[in-house]
Amino acid sequence: MSNLLRRVGTAAVLIAILLAALFWLPRGGVATLMALIIGIAGLEWARLCRLDGVAGRLYAAGIVLALLVLFTFELWQPIFL
């Protein structure tokens, strides 16, 4: 199996899981799934920036913490409504 075909297959499965989660999980479940995805992406980005060990983990934890703050306090809603 070629590398491109493997990546396309993986992307298709992950998109299907994401769409199922968006439609069938409650709001907290979607936030948990997004926190997991953002944490993994944060670790990957930290490795690309050559942040190893504790610095990379702190970077990923900071991103997840920011997501959870936005989720908890709903800071995305306009104040004037």
Buried (B, 14 or more C-beta within 10 A) or exposed (E): EEEEEEEEEEEEEEEEEBEEBEEEEEEEEBBBBBBEBBBEEBBEBBEEEEBEEEEBBBBBEEBBEEBBEEBEEEEEEEEEE
